[in-house]
Amino acid sequence: MTGTARHHGPPPGPGAVTDRLWDAVIAGDEYAAADAVTTALDRGAGAEAVLLEIIAPLQARVGREWAANRLTVAQEHTATAINERTIAALAHHPAVRKALERREKPRGRVAVACIDGEWHALPARILAEVLRLRGWQVDYLGAQVPTPHLIAHVHRTNPAVVALSSSIATRLPSAHAAIIACQATGTPVLVGGAAFGPDGRYAALLGADGWAPDARSAADRLAEGPLRRPPALHQVTDDLPHLADQEYAQISRTARGLVRSVLAELPARFPAMADYTDRQRRHTAEDIAHIVDFLGTALYVDDPDLFTGFIGWTAGILTARGVPAESLLPGLELLAEQLVDYPRAADLLSRACDTLRQTVPDAAGGAPGAVSDPVEGRDA
């Protein structure tokens, strides 16, 4: 690919490139996807615009289509993998590499990483490429970076800032640990991703030195000047004094037991479970495990809206797949019975049940066996 004689004319509009790219990722054709992007670059489209105005919105569309049950989990994973390969093709395009070679001394060094346990790496990859285009030296560490490995890298390379990404709220406790560990080295931390809330509320709660809603905002913030100096070494409970009640710690330690207990009780309430397939039982366990994970995270940040929001989202996912949303109630009620001695957890579960009943008029009656209907890709 020379980036010269093959393509002529003005840069194609974002809509045209998006349509070509969407057709390619849905077809699972990574070559057509890469060609859609490289053709746009050949014709003079800006690399940052392609990243932020075409690839990033398209990936968001992939998530919405999966949630609406118009894409399977396999299609969602395929689309994500193709988008990652497409970003690599963009990064190695001759026009992009020549532009980078013309840069003078880098603005500084940035380490970009996903929180331990966070596999959704595409937002972090987009941020890394935007920062490179803006003149930063970037160490892109990828998905699921254990905090000890991240800190070892910080000590070895001494970046000006660590940029941490997380898309799933259940990673917030791990994010908090990573933030504190990075700050202990004297390195400021900029965070982003859906896990931190649309307004960045959890970024502030967990003591991050900065938050950005997207890659462009993150790059703009770093261009304004250094982030504030990290606070002195502190403990988790300095940021979250409510953790002193030990509810989060206890529920985290007993999560597997809670899931097993709920699964053991469900057949007595819903005899139809006796006819469930192994696949249905597996998905029932996954559903309950997700509920326990989000319950624990809501306790960690002391935010009922996080848990009720997850329950509402899950109800929508189930409905899109033909599973009655009221099927969530039995699991919630059984958890409440298990956690009656934990006031904050009991309050969260009560709020979630009330929210579900208000959202689904028939929720009071339940739907035997609906909890176990096969719903895949809950964390997609």
N, C-alpha and C positions, 0 to 999 in steps of 0.2 A: 504494500500500500504506500503510495507516494504522497497522497494528499494534494495532487496537482491536477493532472490532465483528465482524470476520469469524470469529475463532477464540475459543472459550470452553472452559472446563474446565482441569484441572490440566495442567502440562507433561507431554508424552508422555515415556515412559521412553526411555533411550538406545537400547534394543533396537529399539523401534518406529521411531524416527527413522532409525537405521542401516539397517534393512530398506528403508524408503522410499528413502533416499538410494542404497543399493546398487542397487536396481532401476532407479533413474533413471540412474545413471552407466553401468550396463551397457546400458541402452537408448539411451544417447547423448542423453538428454533433459535439457538444462541447466535448462529451466524447471521441470520437476518436481523436480529436485534443489534448486534455489533455494527452491521452495515448501516442500519438506520441512524445510529449515533455518529459513526465516522463520516457518513455522507454529509450530515449537518455540519460537522467540524470542517470538512473539506471545503464547504461552501461559505465558511466564515462565521458560523455560529460560535458564540462564546462558550468555553468549556464550563464556566461556573453557571451560566444560564441553563445549559443542558442538564447539569447535575441537579440544580435547585428547582427548575421550572418544568422539567420533563421527567427525569428519573425518580426524584423524590415523590412528586404527586402520583406518579404511576404506581409506585410501591404502596402508597397509602390506599390507592384504589384496589390493589390486590387484597389488602386486608379487609376492606369493606365488602368486596365480592365474596370472600371466604365467609365472613360473618353472616351474609345474606344467603349462604348455602348455594351460591352460584359457582363456586370453585371448590374442588375437593382439597384436602390437606396436601395431597401429592402435587396438585397443580399449583397450590400456593408455594410449596417448597421449590418446585421447578422454576416458577417465576422469579422467586427471590434469588436463586442461584444464577439464573440468566442475568438478572440485573447486576449482580456482583461481577460477573464476567464482562458485562458491558461497561461498567465503571473502570475495570482494568484496561479494556480497549481504549477508553477515553484517556486514561492516564498515560498510556504509551503512544498516543497519537503524535505524529511528528510535529504538528503545530503546537501542541501542548508542551512537548519536551523542549522544543526550541525556545518557547516563551520562558520556561523555567531556567534554561541555560543562560538566558540574557539577564536573569536576576542578579543583583549584586549580593552583598552579604545578607544572609537570612535575618529576618527580624528577631528571631530567637528560636528556641527549641520547645516543642510541645509534645507531650506524650498523650496519645489518644487511646483509650481502652474501654472495653465493656466490663461492667461489674462482674465479679465472680458469680457464676450461675446464669448469666445473661447471654443467650445464644443469638439474639437478634442484633446482628453486627452491622447491618446495612446503614443505619443512621450514623454510626461512628465512622464507617468507611467514607461516607459522603462528607462528613465534617473534615476528615483527614485530607481529602482531596481539595476541598475548598481552601483549607489553611495553606496547603502547598501552593495553590494558585495565588494566594495572597502574599506569598513570600516567606512563609515559616518553614523551618526545618521540622519535619513531623516524624515521630516514631509511632507508627500505627501498630498496636499490639493485638488487635483483633478481639474475638469473642471470648467470653468466660475467662478472664484473667484473674487467677488467684491473687489475693492481696499481698501475700509475701513475695510473690514474683514481681508484682507491680512495684513494690517498695525497693526490691533489689535493683530493678531497672532505674528507678529514680535516683538511688544512691550512685549508680554507675554513670549516669548520663547528665544528672543535674539539670532537668528541664526548667524552663521559666514557669510553666504551668502544667498541671495534669488535667486533661479533659476526660470526664467519665460519663459514659452513656448507659442508660437502662430504660427498657421499654415496659417491663412488667413490674408492677408495684410490689410484688412479693420479694423482690430483690432489695427493697429499701433497707432492711437491717444490714445486709452485706455492704450496701452503698455507704451507710453510716460508718461502718468499720473502716472502709477504704478511705473515706474522707479524713477521718481522724488520723489514720496512719500516714497519709500523705502530708497532712499539716504538721505532723510531728517532725518531719524532715525539713520543715520550713518552706515547703512548696505549696502555693495556693492551688485550689481546686475549683474548676469550672464544671458544672454538671448540666446535663440535658437529657431529654427523652421523656416519653409519656409517663414513666414511673413517677416522676417528680411533680406531676400534676400540671394541668394546662396553664396555671398561673405561677408555677414554681413553688408552691407552698411548702412542699416537702424538702426542697433544696434549702430553703431558709431554716426550716425546723431542724434539719440535720447539720446545720452549720457550714454549708458549702460557702466558698468565698465568692461565687458567682453562679448565675443560672442563665441559660438561654433557651428559648423555645425552639430554635432551629439552627441549622448550620450557618446561615447568613448572619443571624443575630449573634451567634457565638464569635464568628470572625470579626464582626463589627465591634463587639465588646473588647476583644483582645487588641484591636487596632487603636482603641481609645487610650490604652496605657495599661500598666501592670495592675493586676488584681490586688486587693488589699492584703496586707500581711496576715498570714494565718494566726489564729489565736494561740495562746500558750497551750502546752500539753494539757489535755483535759480528759475526763471520763465520759462514757456514753450517757450516764445519768445526769451529767451537768447540762446536757442539751434536753434530755427527756426525763425529768424527775419522776414522772408518773410510773416509770419502769420499776420504781422501788417496791411497788405492790407485788411484784414477781408473777403477775398473771401471764404476761407474755412468755417469760422464761418457762413457767410450768407447762403452758399449753404447747410450746415449741418442743419441750422434752417428751411430752406424751402424745404428740400428734398421731403417730402410727397406732397407738393404742386406742385413741379416740375414733379413728377411722374403722378399726376392727370392731369396736363396740357398736358403732352405728350399723355397720354391715350385719352384725349378729342379730340386732334387734329388728331390722327391716322386714325379714320374712314373717315374723309374728304379726306385724301390722299389715303386710301385704302378702297374703298367701300365694299370689300369682308369681312371686319371685322363685317359687319352687320350679317353675318351668323356664326360668331364664337360661340362656345359653352362657357358655363361658365368656364369650365376648361381651354380652350384656352385663354380666357380673363384673368384668374388668372395668367397663366404663362407669358402672355405678361407683366402684371404688375410686376411680379417678375423679369423678364429680365431687364426691365427699372430701377427698384429699385437697382439691382446689379450694373448697369452702373453708376447710380448716386452715390452709395456708393464708388465705385472705383475712380470715378472722384474726390470726396471729399478727399479721402485718398491721391491721387496723388497731389492734391493741398496742403495737409498738409505737405508732405515730399518734395514738389517741384520737382517731378521727372516725366517727361513725359513718360519715359519708363515703369513706373508702369502701367499707364493707357493704353498705346498702347499694352503692353504685355498682359494685361487682355483682351482687345478686340480681339487680335490674338488668345488667348487661347479659348475664347468664340466662335470664328468663327470655330475653330477646333471641339469643342464640338457639335455645331450645325450641322456641316458637317457630323460627325460620326452618327448623328441621322436622317440624310436625310433632314435636314432643310437647305435651301440655306443660306450661310454665309452672302450674300449681304443683307439679311433681317435686319441686324443690322443698316444699313445706315439710314433709316427713323427716328429711334429713336434718333440717334446721331445728325442728322440734326435739328430735332425739339428741342432738348436740346440746341443746339448752338443758335437757334433763341431766346430761353428763356433767355440765358445767354450772350447776345451780349454785355452787359455793364461790363462784368467781363473779363478783358484781359487774365489772366492766364488760366481761364477755357475755354475761347473761343479758345485759342491756343491749349490746350490739345485736345479739340474736333476736331479741324481742323486736327491735327496730326493723330488722330485715324481714321478719315475718309480717309485721304490720305493713311494710312497704309492698311486699308481694301480694298480700290480701287486697290492698287498695288498687294495685295495678291489674290484678287478675280477679275479676268478680267471683269466679267459681273456686278460688283458691282454698276456701275453708273446707271444701269437700275432699280435696286431694284427688289423685288419679293413680290407682294401684299399678305399680310396676313402671311408672313413667320415668322415675329417676334413672333407671338402668338402660334406657334406650341408647343405642350407640351414637355418641356424639364425639367426633374425633377433633384433634387439633385445638383443644381448648386454649392452649397458650400460644397459638399461632400469631 
